[in-house]
Amino acid sequence: MPGRLKQVRQVFLDMDGTIYHGGTLFPTTIPFLDFLKERGIGYAFLSNNSSFSTAEYVEKLRGMGIESGPENFYTSTCYTIDYLKRKCPEIRKLHLFGMPCIRPEFEAAGFELTDTEPQAVVIAFHRDFHYRDLCRAAWLLRQGVPGYATHPDVFCPTDLPTWLPDCGAVTKCLEASTNVKLKVLGKPDPGMLVEAAARRGVGTGECLMAGDRLATDIALGVNAGALTCHILAPGADLVVPEGIRPDYQVNNLGELKRIWEHV
C-alpha cells in the first residue's frame, strides 16, 4: 500500500466533512494542501453538491484562507455537463430543476435551458424550489422526457440545527410519483473520477480519493481504480454500505499527511 502512495500524482478531496464542516475549516486542511504542493502533487476538490456554482466554491474557500481557482474544482454539475456532451450529444435543450447559480454553467457549455419541449430533465440539489417546480419536472418525466440527476446524496451535511434533504431525496420522490427511473450521475459513478482525472492529464490509477462518505467518496475511488482514504466522520453515511473498503482510514487529513511523510 505505501508503494501506491508513491505513485500518486493527483489527490481529489471531498469538501464538507473532509476539508471543512459547514462554515468551519478543519485545522489540518491547509497543512495537508501545503504538503501536497511541496511534493508537486496536484489536488482538486470533488463535490456532489450541485446547489453552488464553481465561482461560489472559489469564494467560499477564499473566505476560509484557501486560494483556488475554477481549475481546482470538479462538481457533479461539471460531470453532468460532461456526461451529456459526451454520451448524449443530441441533447441541447434542458429543463433544469436547480439553483439559479448553476444555470450559467450549463449555458456556457452550449445548452439551452427551457421549460417547453426540453430534450432532457436535469434534477440538481435545489435549496429554494416551489412545489410547482417539482410538479413541472414530474409532468415532463411522465411525458417521456429522459431524466438525469446530478448525484444520489439523499441529505446534505450541515453544522446548523436543521436537516437538508438533497438531490437524491427529490429524485426518489420523482421516481416514486412518476414510475420513471432517472439516470443518476455524480459520485460514486466512476465516470466522474475518470473525467476529473483526464482534465488533469493523469490516469485514475495515479489518483487518491479522500472523503468522509463510504457510499459516494470511497465507492467512487474503488469503482474507478484509485487509491482511497476514508476520513472518519460520525453520521456521514445514513446507511453504511457493505463491501466498500478504503485503502486508508484516518480521523483527519493530518493523519494521512503523517502516513505519507514516512513513505
Buried (B, 14 or more C-beta within 10 A) or exposed (E): EEEBBEEBBBBBBBBBBBBBBEEEBBEBBBEBBEBBEEEEBBBBBBBBBBBBBBBEBBEBBEEBEBEBEEEBBBBBBBBBBBBBBEEBEEBBBBBBBBBEBBBEBBEEBEBEBEEEEBBBBBBBBBBEEEEEBBEBBBEBBEEEBBBBBBBBBBBBBEEEEEEBBBBBBBBBBBBEEBEBEBBBBBBBBBBBBBBBBEBBEBBBBBBBBBBBBBBBBBBBBBBBEBBBBBBEBEEBBEEEEEEBEBBBBBEBBBBBBEBBEEE
